[in-house]
Amino acid sequence: MIPTPFYLIDEARLLQNMQKIARLRELSGAKALLALKCFATWGVFPSMRPYMDGSTSSSLFELRLGREKFGGETHAYSVAWSDSEIDEAIGYADKIIFNSISQLERFADKAAHIERGLRLNPRFSTSGFDLADPARPFSRLGEWDMTKLMTALPRISGVMIHYNCENRDFDLFDQQLTRIESEFGEFLSQLKWVSLGGGIHFTGEGYPLEALAARLRAFAEKFGIQVYLEPGEASITGAASLEVSVLDIVDNGKQVAIVDSSIEAHMLDLLIYRETAKLPQTGDHAYQIAGKTCLAGDIFGDAKFPAPLAVGDRISIADAAGYTMVKKNWFNGVNMPAIAVRRADGNGTVELIREFTYEDYQSSLS
Ligand SMILES: *Cc1c(COP(=O)(O)O)cnc(C)c1O
């Protein structure tokens, strides 16, 4: 048995998402690029590659990883490229997307041999959390002034518009795309490609995939453009868990099970967005599941089990792929979870693909 803690990627679940992506591409004509900022566990890229067109990035390192480990079309985006990065970046990228007109002006000539684009900020979004809202006041994420955008036209062939955030509501997507069509249509019709970014939860249960495909196809045809999507969370949703073991149980008015992991170190995104982890909820035995760091609020959440917990019991925490493995850290020097894959080979073979050691911890600092 693989020692805990470890992230367990379920290849069969991953492939279910991939098949939905492939179907959406086929029906809509849109291309799909994996957003590496959400999920960059390159050991499973070979399972994803046949279903997607490539990757997109938010930094030089992600860009390089996409080029070297994912392949296909490699889009490069960064909120700000530095002078020292740009030459290397254009060596990996098929398309480079600048965040501002000033970055475009600074680097357009260097990138003249590849396709260039700009980030367009439509000034609305579906995010309810200002930390993750690209349309927040004074947002630095993209350009919106039509006059400025028009002056950039000779230097760009497309735009990236990322404004959705876990949007499960097709009608809202439809309405907002109509708003983009009416506010920016004249500009879009002069481009070759438009990326609508990520955040559309089309692999979720019950999402009207066919309606989305038809809407994307109509959008592409109206302006004569190639549409791209950049699914992050939608690509890997439900495809991994974090496997932990109970180390101790204390009763301080509540039964608290301390596990060999940490929400701060291993599922940080939940803490930032003040969400609780997806824990088992069946049975009459209630416990608070807490991490082993000295942070008082290192709490995964409340769980229920059919029988009392004992030291050594294993607990599976669901939905541990997106924004989870990419954010793991060495806080408190807690063992970093290994990475394992349950293969979709029919036997359910679990393969350990990466382990972390004291040397990794030591070499993360100096
Ligand atoms: C975060 C991000 C994505 C992926 O978003 P998901 O919500 O994970 O699908 C795609 N494109 C851009 C530009 C992003 O910033």
The ligand as an SDF file (V2000), in Angstrom:
LIG
                    3D

 15 15  0  0  0  0  0  0  0  0999 V2000
   -7.1400   30.8000  -14.8220 C   0  0  0  0  0  0  0  0  0  0  0  0
   -7.1900   30.9290  -16.2840 C   0  0  0  0  0  0  0  0  0  0  0  0
   -7.6980   29.8840  -17.0770 C   0  0  0  0  0  0  0  0  0  0  0  0
   -8.2710   28.6090  -16.4930 C   0  0  0  0  0  0  0  0  0  0  0  0
   -9.3940   28.8810  -15.7180 O   0  0  0  0  0  0  0  0  0  0  0  0
  -10.3060   27.7060  -15.1310 P   0  0  0  0  0  0  0  0  0  0  0  0
  -11.3000   28.4300  -14.3010 O   0  0  0  0  0  0  0  0  0  0  0  0
   -9.4320   26.8180  -14.3140 O   0  0  0  0  0  0  0  0  0  0  0  0
  -10.9060   27.0020  -16.2970 O   0  0  0  0  0  0  0  0  0  0  0  0
   -7.7030   30.0590  -18.4400 C   0  0  0  0  0  0  0  0  0  0  0  0
   -7.2220   31.1780  -19.0130 N   0  0  0  0  0  0  0  0  0  0  0  0
   -6.7130   32.1920  -18.2830 C   0  0  0  0  0  0  0  0  0  0  0  0
   -6.1910   33.3970  -18.9640 C   0  0  0  0  0  0  0  0  0  0  0  0
   -6.6780   32.1020  -16.8960 C   0  0  0  0  0  0  0  0  0  0  0  0
   -6.1960   33.1210  -16.1810 O   0  0  0  0  0  0  0  0  0  0  0  0
  1  2  1  0
  2  3  1  0
  2 14  2  0
  3  4  1  0
  3 10  2  0
  4  5  1  0
  5  6  1  0
  6  7  2  0
  6  8  1  0
  6  9  1  0
 10 11  1  0
 11 12  2  0
 12 13  1  0
 12 14  1  0
 14 15  1  0
M  END
$$$$
